[in-house]
Amino acid sequence: MYSIQKQELIDYGNKLIADGYTLGTGGNLSTYIRQDEVMLITPSGIPFDKIELPDIVTMRLDGTIVQGHRRPSSEWRMHGIMYEKREDLDYIIHGHTIYSTALAVLRQPLPASHYMIAVAGKDVRCADYASFGTEELSLNAYEAMKDRKAVLLANHGVLTGGKTMTEAFAVLEELEYCSKVHIIASSVGKPTLMSEEEMANMAIRFKTYGQK
């Protein structure tokens, strides 16, 4: 069941590695099948290029395994809480990117120094630290990601979401790009931030951007 969605998780997991957004077995991806109330998530500790369709775990948001012989990603709670409390997110990506994770290590948010951050929100907050795989981390991530499509995880990495995998990955890409620009600019001087009014304008304009 859900072979198309499972293959999508595998393909984008390999894309995370190919594009340098995570290393080894770090990072995880999921999707929520709302009509069936099940989450598909990548398994724990298997390199993305070794994952096959039967390795993808099908589970309930409470942790009950519906189908699959592998252990789900240790971050399944962090994915699950987003699907439980957010109607606007059907795909979640967790990556160990370089520049956005550098901000997370500094425990600093990413402010609106570049207008493209509007794909995630008017800025991106940094969640309070908690150990990986814990309920505390999932709660911290959820709180910091409210009204946003991305969050920095202190001393850890990043989390992004969207209605489609394409959107969730695009948010991850823009977050990493904007983080890189912000860090480089900060090494030279103090970045000039966009106004809240302009970021609100960007949010409106992005709704009609591109082809429909």
PyRosetta script that sets phi, psi and omega in degrees:
from pyrosetta import init, pose_from_sequence

init()
pose = pose_from_sequence("MYSIQKQELIDYGNKLIADGYTLGTGGNLSTYIRQDEVMLITPSGIPFDKIELPDIVTMRLDGTIVQGHRRPSSEWRMHGIMYEKREDLDYIIHGHTIYSTALAVLRQPLPASHYMIAVAGKDVRCADYASFGTEELSLNAYEAMKDRKAVLLANHGVLTGGKTMTEAFAVLEELEYCSKVHIIASSVGKPTLMSEEEMANMAIRFKTYGQK")
pose.set_psi(1, 150.8)
pose.set_omega(1, 176.0)
pose.set_phi(2, 58.9)
pose.set_psi(2, 34.9)
pose.set_omega(2, -175.7)
pose.set_phi(3, -62.7)
pose.set_psi(3, -35.4)
pose.set_omega(3, 179.9)
pose.set_phi(4, -65.5)
pose.set_psi(4, -46.1)
pose.set_omega(4, 179.9)
pose.set_phi(5, -66.3)
pose.set_psi(5, -37.9)
pose.set_omega(5, 179.3)
pose.set_phi(6, -64.9)
pose.set_psi(6, -42.7)
pose.set_omega(6, 179.0)
pose.set_phi(7, -64.5)
pose.set_psi(7, -34.6)
pose.set_omega(7, 178.0)
pose.set_phi(8, -62.7)
pose.set_psi(8, -41.3)
pose.set_omega(8, 177.5)
pose.set_phi(9, -62.7)
pose.set_psi(9, -41.7)
pose.set_omega(9, 179.1)
pose.set_phi(10, -65.1)
pose.set_psi(10, -46.0)
pose.set_omega(10, -178.5)
pose.set_phi(11, -61.3)
pose.set_psi(11, -45.2)
pose.set_omega(11, -178.5)
pose.set_phi(12, -75.2)
pose.set_psi(12, -25.8)
pose.set_omega(12, 172.6)
pose.set_phi(13, -63.7)
pose.set_psi(13, -43.3)
pose.set_omega(13, 176.4)
pose.set_phi(14, -66.5)
pose.set_psi(14, -32.4)
pose.set_omega(14, 176.9)
pose.set_phi(15, -67.6)
pose.set_psi(15, -35.9)
pose.set_omega(15, 175.3)
pose.set_phi(16, -56.3)
pose.set_psi(16, -45.2)
pose.set_omega(16, -179.9)
pose.set_phi(17, -68.2)
pose.set_psi(17, -48.3)
pose.set_omega(17, -176.1)
pose.set_phi(18, -61.3)
pose.set_psi(18, -36.1)
pose.set_omega(18, -178.1)
pose.set_phi(19, -89.6)
pose.set_psi(19, 1.9)
pose.set_omega(19, 175.6)
pose.set_phi(20, 77.8)
pose.set_psi(20, 25.7)
pose.set_omega(20, -178.1)
pose.set_phi(21, -95.3)
pose.set_psi(21, -1.5)
pose.set_omega(21, 172.1)
pose.set_phi(22, -165.3)
pose.set_psi(22, 170.3)
pose.set_omega(22, -179.1)
pose.set_phi(23, -131.5)
pose.set_psi(23, 151.1)
pose.set_omega(23, 173.6)
pose.set_phi(24, 55.9)
pose.set_psi(24, -126.1)
pose.set_omega(24, 179.3)
pose.set_phi(25, -101.3)
pose.set_psi(25, 11.2)
pose.set_omega(25, 178.3)
pose.set_phi(26, -71.1)
pose.set_psi(26, 150.1)
pose.set_omega(26, 178.8)
pose.set_phi(27, 88.8)
pose.set_psi(27, 159.5)
pose.set_omega(27, -179.7)
pose.set_phi(28, -160.3)
pose.set_psi(28, 158.1)
pose.set_omega(28, -177.5)
pose.set_phi(29, -136.6)
pose.set_psi(29, 152.4)
pose.set_omega(29, 178.7)
pose.set_phi(30, -153.7)
pose.set_psi(30, 165.4)
pose.set_omega(30, 170.4)
pose.set_phi(31, -142.7)
pose.set_psi(31, 153.7)
pose.set_omega(31, -178.8)
pose.set_phi(32, -115.2)
pose.set_psi(32, 123.3)
pose.set_omega(32, 176.3)
pose.set_phi(33, -91.8)
pose.set_psi(33, 92.9)
pose.set_omega(33, -169.6)
pose.set_phi(34, -63.0)
pose.set_psi(34, -38.7)
pose.set_omega(34, -177.2)
pose.set_phi(35, -66.1)
pose.set_psi(35, -24.9)
pose.set_omega(35, 179.4)
pose.set_phi(36, -105.8)
pose.set_psi(36, -4.6)
pose.set_omega(36, 179.6)
pose.set_phi(37, 55.0)
pose.set_psi(37, 45.2)
pose.set_omega(37, 176.1)
pose.set_phi(38, -130.5)
pose.set_psi(38, 148.2)
pose.set_omega(38, 177.0)
pose.set_phi(39, -110.1)
pose.set_psi(39, 134.3)
pose.set_omega(39, 172.4)
pose.set_phi(40, -102.0)
pose.set_psi(40, 129.2)
pose.set_omega(40, -176.0)
pose.set_phi(41, -143.5)
pose.set_psi(41, 148.0)
pose.set_omega(41, 179.6)
pose.set_phi(42, -66.8)
pose.set_psi(42, 151.3)
pose.set_omega(42, -177.7)
pose.set_phi(43, -76.6)
pose.set_psi(43, 164.3)
pose.set_omega(43, -179.5)
pose.set_phi(44, -82.5)
pose.set_psi(44, 132.4)
pose.set_omega(44, 168.2)
pose.set_phi(45, 72.6)
pose.set_psi(45, 17.7)
pose.set_omega(45, 177.5)
pose.set_phi(46, -113.3)
pose.set_psi(46, 127.4)
pose.set_omega(46, 177.8)
pose.set_phi(47, -55.7)
pose.set_psi(47, 142.5)
pose.set_omega(47, -175.5)
pose.set_phi(48, -58.4)
pose.set_psi(48, -33.8)
pose.set_omega(48, -178.6)
pose.set_phi(49, -76.9)
pose.set_psi(49, -4.1)
pose.set_omega(49, 178.0)
pose.set_phi(50, -106.8)
pose.set_psi(50, -7.2)
pose.set_omega(50, -178.0)
pose.set_phi(51, -75.4)
pose.set_psi(51, 132.1)
pose.set_omega(51, 175.9)
pose.set_phi(52, -117.1)
pose.set_psi(52, 167.2)
pose.set_omega(52, -175.6)
pose.set_phi(53, -50.9)
pose.set_psi(53, -45.9)
pose.set_omega(53, -179.1)
pose.set_phi(54, -65.1)
pose.set_psi(54, -15.5)
pose.set_omega(54, -179.6)
pose.set_phi(55, -78.4)
pose.set_psi(55, -21.6)
pose.set_omega(55, 178.9)
pose.set_phi(56, -68.9)
pose.set_psi(56, 131.3)
pose.set_omega(56, -175.4)
pose.set_phi(57, -93.4)
pose.set_psi(57, 132.2)
pose.set_omega(57, 174.1)
pose.set_phi(58, -104.3)
pose.set_psi(58, 124.4)
pose.set_omega(58, -173.0)
pose.set_phi(59, -148.8)
pose.set_psi(59, 163.0)
pose.set_omega(59, 172.1)
pose.set_phi(60, -84.2)
pose.set_psi(60, 163.6)
pose.set_omega(60, -178.9)
pose.set_phi(61, -69.6)
pose.set_psi(61, -16.0)
pose.set_omega(61, 178.0)
pose.set_phi(62, -86.6)
pose.set_psi(62, 1.0)
pose.set_omega(62, 177.9)
pose.set_phi(63, 102.0)
pose.set_psi(63, -5.2)
pose.set_omega(63, 179.2)
pose.set_phi(64, -69.7)
pose.set_psi(64, 126.4)
pose.set_omega(64, 178.6)
pose.set_phi(65, -80.2)
pose.set_psi(65, 124.8)
pose.set_omega(65, 178.6)
pose.set_phi(66, -94.7)
pose.set_psi(66, -41.1)
pose.set_omega(66, -179.1)
pose.set_phi(67, -153.0)
pose.set_psi(67, 139.4)
pose.set_omega(67, 177.3)
pose.set_phi(68, 124.9)
pose.set_psi(68, 147.6)
pose.set_omega(68, -178.4)
pose.set_phi(69, -107.5)
pose.set_psi(69, 2.9)
pose.set_omega(69, 179.9)
pose.set_phi(70, -101.3)
pose.set_psi(70, 160.6)
pose.set_omega(70, 171.6)
pose.set_phi(71, -78.2)
pose.set_psi(71, 136.6)
pose.set_omega(71, 178.4)
pose.set_phi(72, -71.0)
pose.set_psi(72, 164.7)
pose.set_omega(72, 174.6)
pose.set_phi(73, -48.3)
pose.set_psi(73, 142.7)
pose.set_omega(73, 179.3)
pose.set_phi(74, -63.1)
pose.set_psi(74, -16.2)
pose.set_omega(74, -179.2)
pose.set_phi(75, -96.9)
pose.set_psi(75, 21.2)
pose.set_omega(75, -176.8)
pose.set_phi(76, -59.6)
pose.set_psi(76, -31.4)
pose.set_omega(76, 178.8)
pose.set_phi(77, -65.0)
pose.set_psi(77, -37.8)
pose.set_omega(77, -178.7)
pose.set_phi(78, -68.3)
pose.set_psi(78, -34.1)
pose.set_omega(78, 174.6)
pose.set_phi(79, -71.7)
pose.set_psi(79, -46.7)
pose.set_omega(79, -174.3)
pose.set_phi(80, -61.7)
pose.set_psi(80, -39.1)
pose.set_omega(80, -178.0)
pose.set_phi(81, -66.1)
pose.set_psi(81, -30.9)
pose.set_omega(81, 178.1)
pose.set_phi(82, -67.8)
pose.set_psi(82, -43.5)
pose.set_omega(82, 179.7)
pose.set_phi(83, -68.5)
pose.set_psi(83, -34.0)
pose.set_omega(83, -179.8)
pose.set_phi(84, -67.6)
pose.set_psi(84, -38.6)
pose.set_omega(84, -171.6)
pose.set_phi(85, -108.7)
pose.set_psi(85, -7.1)
pose.set_omega(85, -177.1)
pose.set_phi(86, -123.3)
pose.set_psi(86, 115.6)
pose.set_omega(86, 177.3)
pose.set_phi(87, -78.0)
pose.set_psi(87, -17.3)
pose.set_omega(87, -174.4)
pose.set_phi(88, -90.7)
pose.set_psi(88, 1.2)
pose.set_omega(88, -177.9)
pose.set_phi(89, -122.4)
pose.set_psi(89, 121.9)
pose.set_omega(89, 176.2)
pose.set_phi(90, -119.1)
pose.set_psi(90, -5.7)
pose.set_omega(90, 177.6)
pose.set_phi(91, -137.9)
pose.set_psi(91, 138.8)
pose.set_omega(91, 178.2)
pose.set_phi(92, -130.5)
pose.set_psi(92, 137.1)
pose.set_omega(92, 174.4)
pose.set_phi(93, -125.0)
pose.set_psi(93, 131.4)
pose.set_omega(93, 172.8)
pose.set_phi(94, -115.9)
pose.set_psi(94, 122.8)
pose.set_omega(94, -179.1)
pose.set_phi(95, -128.7)
pose.set_psi(95, 163.5)
pose.set_omega(95, 174.8)
pose.set_phi(96, -112.7)
pose.set_psi(96, 67.8)
pose.set_omega(96, -179.1)
pose.set_phi(97, -71.4)
pose.set_psi(97, 169.2)
pose.set_omega(97, -176.2)
pose.set_phi(98, -85.6)
pose.set_psi(98, -61.6)
pose.set_omega(98, -171.5)
pose.set_phi(99, -74.5)
pose.set_psi(99, -41.5)
pose.set_omega(99, 178.5)
pose.set_phi(100, -69.4)
pose.set_psi(100, -33.1)
pose.set_omega(100, 175.4)
pose.set_phi(101, -69.6)
pose.set_psi(101, -31.3)
pose.set_omega(101, 175.5)
pose.set_phi(102, -59.8)
pose.set_psi(102, -41.3)
pose.set_omega(102, 176.1)
pose.set_phi(103, -64.7)
pose.set_psi(103, -38.5)
pose.set_omega(103, 179.1)
pose.set_phi(104, -64.7)
pose.set_psi(104, -35.2)
pose.set_omega(104, 177.0)
pose.set_phi(105, -66.5)
pose.set_psi(105, -35.2)
pose.set_omega(105, 175.7)
pose.set_phi(106, -77.4)
pose.set_psi(106, -9.8)
pose.set_omega(106, -176.0)
pose.set_phi(107, 57.8)
pose.set_psi(107, 41.6)
pose.set_omega(107, 178.8)
pose.set_phi(108, -112.6)
pose.set_psi(108, 143.7)
pose.set_omega(108, 173.5)
pose.set_phi(109, -75.0)
pose.set_psi(109, 165.1)
pose.set_omega(109, 171.6)
pose.set_phi(110, -98.6)
pose.set_psi(110, 109.4)
pose.set_omega(110, -179.1)
pose.set_phi(111, -80.8)
pose.set_psi(111, 177.8)
pose.set_omega(111, -176.3)
pose.set_phi(112, -82.0)
pose.set_psi(112, 64.7)
pose.set_omega(112, 177.7)
pose.set_phi(113, -86.1)
pose.set_psi(113, -13.6)
pose.set_omega(113, 176.3)
pose.set_phi(114, -138.7)
pose.set_psi(114, 137.2)
pose.set_omega(114, -174.3)
pose.set_phi(115, -63.8)
pose.set_psi(115, -23.4)
pose.set_omega(115, -176.8)
pose.set_phi(116, -69.1)
pose.set_psi(116, -12.7)
pose.set_omega(116, 176.5)
pose.set_phi(117, -64.9)
pose.set_psi(117, -13.2)
pose.set_omega(117, 178.6)
pose.set_phi(118, -61.8)
pose.set_psi(118, -17.8)
pose.set_omega(118, 175.6)
pose.set_phi(119, -64.9)
pose.set_psi(119, -23.1)
pose.set_omega(119, 179.7)
pose.set_phi(120, -102.4)
pose.set_psi(120, -26.1)
pose.set_omega(120, -175.5)
pose.set_phi(121, 148.7)
pose.set_psi(121, -174.1)
pose.set_omega(121, -178.2)
pose.set_phi(122, -72.5)
pose.set_psi(122, -16.3)
pose.set_omega(122, 172.2)
pose.set_phi(123, -166.5)
pose.set_psi(123, -179.5)
pose.set_omega(123, 177.5)
pose.set_phi(124, -127.4)
pose.set_psi(124, 120.6)
pose.set_omega(124, -178.2)
pose.set_phi(125, -80.3)
pose.set_psi(125, 162.6)
pose.set_omega(125, 172.5)
pose.set_phi(126, -108.2)
pose.set_psi(126, 122.1)
pose.set_omega(126, -180.0)
pose.set_phi(127, -72.3)
pose.set_psi(127, 150.7)
pose.set_omega(127, 174.8)
pose.set_phi(128, -60.3)
pose.set_psi(128, 150.0)
pose.set_omega(128, -177.5)
pose.set_phi(129, -70.8)
pose.set_psi(129, 142.9)
pose.set_omega(129, 168.7)
pose.set_phi(130, -155.9)
pose.set_psi(130, 155.2)
pose.set_omega(130, -179.1)
pose.set_phi(131, -61.8)
pose.set_psi(131, 148.7)
pose.set_omega(131, -177.9)
pose.set_phi(132, -61.7)
pose.set_psi(132, 147.2)
pose.set_omega(132, 175.3)
pose.set_phi(133, 76.2)
pose.set_psi(133, 3.4)
pose.set_omega(133, -176.5)
pose.set_phi(134, -94.8)
pose.set_psi(134, 159.1)
pose.set_omega(134, 175.2)
pose.set_phi(135, -64.7)
pose.set_psi(135, -34.1)
pose.set_omega(135, 178.5)
pose.set_phi(136, -59.8)
pose.set_psi(136, -42.4)
pose.set_omega(136, 178.9)
pose.set_phi(137, -64.0)
pose.set_psi(137, -42.0)
pose.set_omega(137, 179.7)
pose.set_phi(138, -62.1)
pose.set_psi(138, -40.9)
pose.set_omega(138, 178.6)
pose.set_phi(139, -66.8)
pose.set_psi(139, -42.6)
pose.set_omega(139, 178.8)
pose.set_phi(140, -62.1)
pose.set_psi(140, -43.0)
pose.set_omega(140, -179.6)
pose.set_phi(141, -64.9)
pose.set_psi(141, -43.7)
pose.set_omega(141, 179.9)
pose.set_phi(142, -60.6)
pose.set_psi(142, -46.3)
pose.set_omega(142, -178.5)
pose.set_phi(143, -62.0)
pose.set_psi(143, -43.7)
pose.set_omega(143, -177.3)
pose.set_phi(144, -75.0)
pose.set_psi(144, -17.6)
pose.set_omega(144, -177.5)
pose.set_phi(145, -98.5)
pose.set_psi(145, 3.7)
pose.set_omega(145, 178.7)
pose.set_phi(146, -57.8)
pose.set_psi(146, 134.3)
pose.set_omega(146, -179.7)
pose.set_phi(147, 62.4)
pose.set_psi(147, 21.2)
pose.set_omega(147, 179.3)
pose.set_phi(148, -136.3)
pose.set_psi(148, 165.3)
pose.set_omega(148, 173.3)
pose.set_phi(149, -114.6)
pose.set_psi(149, 17.3)
pose.set_omega(149, 177.8)
pose.set_phi(150, -157.2)
pose.set_psi(150, 155.8)
pose.set_omega(150, 175.7)
pose.set_phi(151, -151.5)
pose.set_psi(151, 143.4)
pose.set_omega(151, 171.8)
pose.set_phi(152, -89.2)
pose.set_psi(152, 138.9)
pose.set_omega(152, 179.8)
pose.set_phi(153, -107.7)
pose.set_psi(153, 114.2)
pose.set_omega(153, -172.8)
pose.set_phi(154, -50.9)
pose.set_psi(154, 129.1)
pose.set_omega(154, 177.7)
pose.set_phi(155, 54.4)
pose.set_psi(155, 33.4)
pose.set_omega(155, -172.8)
pose.set_phi(156, -144.7)
pose.set_psi(156, -72.2)
pose.set_omega(156, -175.2)
pose.set_phi(157, 177.4)
pose.set_psi(157, -144.7)
pose.set_omega(157, -176.5)
pose.set_phi(158, -136.9)
pose.set_psi(158, 159.6)
pose.set_omega(158, 176.2)
pose.set_phi(159, -136.3)
pose.set_psi(159, 132.1)
pose.set_omega(159, 177.8)
pose.set_phi(160, -133.3)
pose.set_psi(160, 160.2)
pose.set_omega(160, -179.8)
pose.set_phi(161, -148.8)
pose.set_psi(161, 168.1)
pose.set_omega(161, 178.1)
pose.set_phi(162, -171.3)
pose.set_psi(162, 176.9)
pose.set_omega(162, 176.8)
pose.set_phi(163, -77.4)
pose.set_psi(163, -22.1)
pose.set_omega(163, 177.0)
pose.set_phi(164, -131.0)
pose.set_psi(164, 162.9)
pose.set_omega(164, 176.3)
pose.set_phi(165, -65.7)
pose.set_psi(165, -36.1)
pose.set_omega(165, 178.6)
pose.set_phi(166, -59.2)
pose.set_psi(166, -43.4)
pose.set_omega(166, 179.9)
pose.set_phi(167, -67.2)
pose.set_psi(167, -45.9)
pose.set_omega(167, -179.0)
pose.set_phi(168, -59.8)
pose.set_psi(168, -39.8)
pose.set_omega(168, -179.9)
pose.set_phi(169, -71.7)
pose.set_psi(169, -37.4)
pose.set_omega(169, 178.4)
pose.set_phi(170, -63.3)
pose.set_psi(170, -39.4)
pose.set_omega(170, 176.9)
pose.set_phi(171, -62.9)
pose.set_psi(171, -41.7)
pose.set_omega(171, 177.7)
pose.set_phi(172, -60.4)
pose.set_psi(172, -44.8)
pose.set_omega(172, -179.8)
pose.set_phi(173, -62.3)
pose.set_psi(173, -47.0)
pose.set_omega(173, -178.9)
pose.set_phi(174, -67.1)
pose.set_psi(174, -36.6)
pose.set_omega(174, 177.2)
pose.set_phi(175, -61.2)
pose.set_psi(175, -43.8)
pose.set_omega(175, 179.7)
pose.set_phi(176, -67.1)
pose.set_psi(176, -42.1)
pose.set_omega(176, 178.0)
pose.set_phi(177, -61.4)
pose.set_psi(177, -49.1)
pose.set_omega(177, -178.2)
pose.set_phi(178, -65.1)
pose.set_psi(178, -34.8)
pose.set_omega(178, 177.2)
pose.set_phi(179, -65.6)
pose.set_psi(179, -41.4)
pose.set_omega(179, 179.1)
pose.set_phi(180, -63.2)
pose.set_psi(180, -46.9)
pose.set_omega(180, 179.2)
pose.set_phi(181, -61.2)
pose.set_psi(181, -42.9)
pose.set_omega(181, -178.0)
pose.set_phi(182, -63.9)
pose.set_psi(182, -42.9)
pose.set_omega(182, -179.1)
pose.set_phi(183, -67.0)
pose.set_psi(183, -42.7)
pose.set_omega(183, 178.5)
pose.set_phi(184, -63.6)
pose.set_psi(184, -45.2)
pose.set_omega(184, 179.4)
pose.set_phi(185, -62.9)
pose.set_psi(185, -38.2)
pose.set_omega(185, -179.3)
pose.set_phi(186, -67.3)
pose.set_psi(186, -24.3)
pose.set_omega(186, 178.7)
pose.set_phi(187, -75.2)
pose.set_psi(187, -18.4)
pose.set_omega(187, -179.6)
pose.set_phi(188, -99.5)
pose.set_psi(188, -38.7)
pose.set_omega(188, -177.9)
pose.set_phi(189, -165.5)
pose.set_psi(189, -154.7)
pose.set_omega(189, 179.9)
pose.set_phi(190, -105.5)
pose.set_psi(190, 115.3)
pose.set_omega(190, -178.5)
pose.set_phi(191, -58.8)
pose.set_psi(191, 141.7)
pose.set_omega(191, 174.5)
pose.set_phi(192, -85.9)
pose.set_psi(192, 124.2)
pose.set_omega(192, -175.0)
pose.set_phi(193, -90.7)
pose.set_psi(193, 147.7)
pose.set_omega(193, 175.1)
pose.set_phi(194, -69.9)
pose.set_psi(194, 148.6)
pose.set_omega(194, 178.7)
pose.set_phi(195, -73.6)
pose.set_psi(195, 158.1)
pose.set_omega(195, 177.0)
pose.set_phi(196, -62.2)
pose.set_psi(196, -34.3)
pose.set_omega(196, 179.8)
pose.set_phi(197, -64.7)
pose.set_psi(197, -42.7)
pose.set_omega(197, -180.0)
pose.set_phi(198, -69.5)
pose.set_psi(198, -36.9)
pose.set_omega(198, 177.9)
pose.set_phi(199, -67.3)
pose.set_psi(199, -35.2)
pose.set_omega(199, 174.6)
pose.set_phi(200, -64.7)
pose.set_psi(200, -38.6)
pose.set_omega(200, 176.6)
pose.set_phi(201, -63.2)
pose.set_psi(201, -41.9)
pose.set_omega(201, 178.5)
pose.set_phi(202, -62.1)
pose.set_psi(202, -41.7)
pose.set_omega(202, -179.8)
pose.set_phi(203, -59.3)
pose.set_psi(203, -39.6)
pose.set_omega(203, 178.9)
pose.set_phi(204, -69.9)
pose.set_psi(204, -44.7)
pose.set_omega(204, -177.0)
pose.set_phi(205, -66.9)
pose.set_psi(205, -33.7)
pose.set_omega(205, -179.6)
pose.set_phi(206, -66.1)
pose.set_psi(206, -23.8)
pose.set_omega(206, -179.4)
pose.set_phi(207, -66.4)
pose.set_psi(207, -24.2)
pose.set_omega(207, -179.6)
pose.set_phi(208, -114.9)
pose.set_psi(208, 13.5)
pose.set_omega(208, -178.4)
pose.set_phi(209, -78.4)
pose.set_psi(209, 141.2)
pose.set_omega(209, 175.9)
pose.set_phi(210, 85.4)
pose.set_psi(210, -169.7)
pose.set_omega(210, -177.9)
pose.set_phi(211, -88.2)
pose.set_psi(211, 145.1)
pose.set_omega(211, 177.8)
pose.set_phi(212, -112.6)
pose.dump_pdb("model.pdb")
